[in-house]
Amino acid sequence: MTSTDFLKRLCEGYVRSYGTLNLQGNPRNDRELSALDSHGADVTHRELNFFVKLGEMLGFVARLEEGRRDLSWFDADSRKLVLYMERETMSKRAGKTIKKLLQTEKSKARYLAAVFGWVTKEDFTSVRQAITSHLKDRSLVVLAWVGPSIYKATKLKAIVASEGNVYTRRGKAESANGKYWHAHFDGGWRQVNLGAISVHQVAH
């Protein structure tokens, strides 16, 4: 399995297992949020825990908040850093987060991953531009929930960049009867030239 295939599998496992996160509720704003609705911190915890369990099932040692990284996967034998993930909820911090992921000199990880719980179309464009400028020869996966507000970020934009190639895929999250959420893809992977992608292609 190539690095590209591996990162695509991470995306596909996340989307197809999204319902197992047991995210509940469908509020339109903070004032409608009830005690039983999943909020930002709850979603962050559940998503990070999903990737912790996934890493452990793949045989890695998974650690949260290790070395100022939100999530790390280590090889159990060599102790080398295999995957470094940052998870961000607020759209305005998306650009800073992706730059931290790509520019840090401390990151020797084979794979880099960013999960954005909410990002606007405009801020996602900034994420794309940062990837174009700073990716170099790294292997990266980005999962971003795009929408005008945190509770309307139901469109998924996935980017896999590895081995000199870039692929994108779109998805969507929906709630069953206004309660538990599940996700699915809309179409397959598309190979693209990241530097030439228009805002319309990526952010809509």
C-alpha positions in Angstrom: 0.0 0.0 0.0 1.4 3.4 -1.0 1.3 6.5 1.2 -1.4 7.9 -1.0 -3.5 4.8 -0.6 -3.0 4.8 3.2 -4.2 8.4 3.5 -7.2 7.8 1.3 -8.1 4.9 3.6 -7.9 7.1 6.6 -10.4 9.5 4.9 -12.7 6.6 3.9 -12.7 5.0 7.3 -13.5 8.3 9.0 -16.4 9.0 6.7 -17.9 5.5 6.7 -17.5 5.2 10.5 -18.8 8.7 11.2 -22.1 7.4 12.6 -20.1 5.5 15.3 -19.1 8.9 16.9 -22.8 9.2 18.1 -23.0 12.9 17.4 -26.5 14.1 18.3 -28.7 17.1 17.6 -29.2 19.6 14.9 -29.2 23.1 16.4 -29.1 26.2 14.3 -27.2 28.3 16.8 -25.8 28.3 20.3 -29.1 29.4 21.9 -30.8 26.2 20.5 -28.1 23.9 21.8 -29.6 21.6 24.5 -27.8 19.5 27.1 -28.1 16.5 24.9 -26.7 18.1 21.7 -23.1 17.5 20.7 -21.1 20.7 21.0 -17.6 21.7 19.8 -15.6 20.2 22.6 -17.6 17.0 22.6 -17.1 16.6 18.8 -13.4 17.3 19.1 -13.0 14.7 21.9 -15.0 12.0 20.0 -13.0 12.6 16.7 -9.6 12.5 18.4 -10.7 9.4 20.3 -11.7 7.8 17.0 -8.2 8.3 15.6 -6.6 7.1 18.9 -8.5 3.8 18.6 -7.8 3.6 14.9 -4.0 4.0 15.4 -4.0 1.4 18.2 -5.9 -1.1 16.0 -3.2 -0.5 13.3 -0.5 -1.4 15.9 0.7 2.1 16.7 1.1 3.8 20.1 -1.3 6.7 20.1 -0.8 9.7 22.4 -2.8 12.9 22.9 -1.1 16.2 23.6 2.4 14.9 23.1 5.0 17.5 22.3 2.3 20.2 21.6 0.7 17.9 19.0 -3.0 17.2 19.3 -2.5 13.5 18.3 0.6 11.4 17.6 1.0 7.9 16.3 4.4 6.2 17.2 5.9 3.0 15.9 5.9 0.7 18.9 9.4 -0.7 18.1 11.4 2.1 16.6 9.5 4.8 18.6 9.5 7.0 15.5 6.7 9.5 14.9 4.5 8.1 12.2 1.5 10.5 12.2 1.0 14.0 13.5 -2.5 15.4 13.7 -3.9 18.8 14.5 -7.6 19.1 15.2 -9.2 22.6 15.1 -12.9 23.7 15.7 -12.8 27.4 15.0 -12.6 28.6 11.3 -10.5 31.6 12.0 -7.7 29.4 13.3 -7.6 27.1 10.3 -4.9 29.0 8.5 -2.6 29.1 11.5 -3.2 25.5 12.3 -2.3 24.2 8.8 0.9 26.4 8.8 1.8 25.0 12.3 1.4 21.5 10.9 3.5 22.1 7.7 6.1 24.5 9.0 7.1 23.0 12.4 10.7 21.8 12.4 10.0 19.3 15.2 7.7 17.2 13.0 9.5 14.2 11.6 6.2 12.4 11.0 5.8 10.3 7.9 2.2 11.5 7.7 0.6 14.8 8.6 -3.1 15.2 9.2 -5.5 18.1 9.8 -9.1 17.8 10.8 -11.2 21.0 10.8 -14.5 20.8 12.6 -15.7 24.0 11.0 -14.2 26.2 8.3 -15.8 28.8 6.1 -15.3 28.8 2.3 -13.0 31.8 2.6 -10.8 30.3 5.4 -10.7 27.0 3.5 -9.2 28.9 0.6 -6.5 30.1 3.0 -5.8 26.5 4.0 -5.4 25.5 0.4 -3.0 28.4 -0.3 -0.9 27.4 2.8 -0.7 23.8 1.5 0.3 25.1 -1.9 3.1 27.2 -0.4 4.4 24.9 2.3 3.6 21.2 1.4 7.0 20.4 -0.2 7.5 16.6 -0.3 5.4 15.8 2.8 2.4 13.4 2.9 -0.7 15.2 4.1 -4.4 14.5 4.6 -7.0 17.2 5.3 -10.6 16.7 6.4 -12.5 19.9 6.6 -16.2 20.5 7.4 -17.2 23.6 5.4 -20.1 25.9 6.1 -21.2 29.4 7.0 -21.4 28.6 10.8 -20.2 25.8 13.1 -23.7 24.2 13.2 -24.1 24.4 9.4 -20.7 23.0 8.4 -22.1 19.8 6.8 -20.0 19.7 3.6 -16.8 17.7 3.8 -13.8 18.6 1.7 -11.0 16.0 1.8 -7.5 16.6 0.4 -4.8 13.9 0.1 -1.3 15.1 -1.0 1.5 12.5 -1.3 4.2 11.3 -3.6 3.9 14.4 -5.8 0.1 13.9 -6.4 -2.9 15.7 -5.0 -6.4 14.2 -4.8 -9.7 15.8 -3.6 -13.0 14.3 -2.6 -16.3 15.7 -1.4 -18.7 14.4 1.2 -21.7 15.4 3.3 -23.0 14.9 6.8 -26.7 14.4 7.5 -28.8 13.7 10.6 -31.3 11.0 10.9 -34.6 12.5 12.1 -32.7 15.5 13.5 -30.8 13.3 16.0 -27.7 11.2 15.2 -25.4 12.2 12.4 -23.8 10.0 9.6 -21.6 11.0 6.6 -21.2 9.8 3.1 -19.1 10.7 0.0 -20.5 12.5 -3.1 -18.4 10.9 -5.9 -14.9 9.5 -6.0 -11.4 10.9 -5.7 -10.2 13.4 -8.3 -6.6 14.0 -9.1 -5.8 17.7 -9.3 -3.0 20.3 -9.6 -3.3 21.9 -6.2 -1.7 25.1 -7.3 -4.1 25.5 -10.1 -7.4 24.7 -8.3 -9.8 27.6 -8.4 -11.8 28.7 -5.4 -14.9 27.4 -7.0 -13.5 23.9 -7.4 -12.3 23.6 -3.8 -14.5 25.7 -1.6 -18.0 25.0 -3.1 
